Amino acid sequence: MPRAIVLEKTDGKPGQVYYPLKTISVPAPTPKEDELLVRVSAAALNHRDLFLRQHLYPGIAFDVPVLADGVGTVVGTGSAALDAQWKGKRVILTPSRGWESSSEGPDGPSGQIVILGGTRFHPLGTLQEIVCVEAAEVELAPEHLNVHEAAALPLTGLTAWRAFFTKSGNALPEHNILITGIGGGVALNALQFAVEAGCNVYVTSGSEEKIARAKEMGARAGVNYREEGWENKLMEMLPNQRRWLDAIIDGAGGDIAGKTAKILKVSGTVDVARGKTSWTDDVTSTWLAWVAFRQEESSSAMA
């Protein structure tokens, strides 16, 4: 029987417990007409997997294999047509469900996507030897990526793609993009996308080493958020002909809204590329009030 890895339940409070992993045997799946059997070559970790082990993620299940990202080879199908199309191909597994038709947002009945691995919301996780998935839930793995690189791409890559290209509205040459928390998977993907789009990319981090590496990857400059008044330092770094931020891709949290309110242009966007925010009500209210003031000021100037 194929093997899978799941969480093992132990006593402990959320944030204090750290569930161990255990290997279990699972029944060999039989594909339906529209399904593929994929032998998993590599599966990748995301920060949510740490949250699961700490019981800081909703809907934890102890009988569902963990991890959302994976890559493998199609070893069986449910029809002759799929056999001809997919058999022997190396594929990336899509890491979520409920987002099939709309780029603007989830189209499931709950209005939310479901990420695979370790929860009761979906029975599939990628840390197992064989998975059975609908043919629509795989993509050909890029040939230039090895199995580890391909496995690590989907969840952070899709999150960064949507935040930057779909939601920010500022994937344009010479636009100023701030990416917070550089060093995280989503932030690194967003950095590469924005550089390729010709944007002026700025980053924040608490590590000078990470800022230096980001600049090597194409970031124009970076600031250390541990420094008092880092937002003023960032403002001085912006080009003379464009002294504002067009969009912020925020994966770090904290007081990002309050710190950048005066730098973000009217109609600029703050795209939250993470599972939860740590904005306080006071900070959010301050940011919304400042944006409203700037919109009113802009309207008055045009009148």
Secondary structure, 3 states (H helix, E strand, C coil): CCEEEEECCCCCCCCCCCCCEEEEECCCCCCCCCEEEEEEEEEECCHHHHHHHCCCCCCECCCCCCCCEEEEEEEEECCHHHHHHHCCCEEEECCEECCCCCCCCCCCCCCCCEECCCECCCCCCCCECEEEEEHHHEEECCCCCCHHHHHHCHHHHHHHHHHHHHHCCCCCCCCEEEECCCCCHHHHHHHHHHHHCCCEEEEEECCHHHHHHHHHCCCCEEEECCCCCHHHHHHHHCCCCCCCEEEEEECCCCCHHHHHCCCEEEEEEEEECCCCCCCCHHHHHHHHHHHHHHHHHHHHHHC
